[in-house]
Amino acid sequence: MVFAVFVIVSAYTRAMQVGDMGEGNVHAFMACFYYCWPLYFICAILTQWIVIVPVWESFVLRSAVGALLTFVIVGVVCTLAAAGVAYFIWDDQSGYDSLIGLTTIMLMIQLAYWAVNFFILYLVTGKAVKLKREAKHETVAAEE
């Protein structure tokens, strides 16, 4: 959100052109965000509605193991996505340190997004992860 406000304010101080995208610097990244934000917003809403809410309701709210497994899978997917995107925009003449730096930055951005996303889902649902009791203990207690 802060980045979006920064991009919108920066658009007035330094004009952004469609041709600025793809230059490999921060201004190019901001120009891409500035021109593509409606698409990003639609993708975020669809991802939230189609993927995240069912995962949240099916796994995270049902058990602690499901929550842990979901968080681990999200972390692995974020790592793979960050590495893939970083590889595509990486200039191989800049060396592997640049690739590692790009991957790290993109991974941190994605993990921050998911942390905020899961926190907002927790606030919206108002539900904490509940541990299920095993059926064996309940049947033994009922027999006594």
NORQUI-V237468 format. One line per field, one symbol per residue. ss: DSSP state (H for helix, E for strand, - for the rest). phi: phi as a letter, one per 30 degrees, with the letter a starting at -180 (. if undefined). psi: psi as a letter, one per 40 degrees, with the letter a starting at -180 (. if undefined). A space follows every 50 residues. Layout:
BEGIN
ss->???
phi->???
psi->???
END
This chain:
BEGIN
ss->-HHHHHHHHHHHH----HHH-----HHHHHHHHHHHHHHHHHHHHHHHHH HHHHHHHHHH---HHHHHHHHHHHHHHHHHHHHHHHHHH--HHH-HHHHH HHHHHHHHHHHHHHHHHHHHHHHHH---------HHHHHHHHH-
phi->.ddddddddddddbeccddddjdibddddddddddcdddddddddddddd cdddddddcdddadddddddddddddddddddddddddcdcdddjddddd ddddddddddddedddeddddddddiccdcdddddddddddddd
psi->dddddddddddddhhhidedieefaddddddddddedddddddddddddd ddddddddddedidddddddddddddddddddddddddehheeeiddddd dddddddddddddddddddddddddehihhhiiiddddddddd.
END
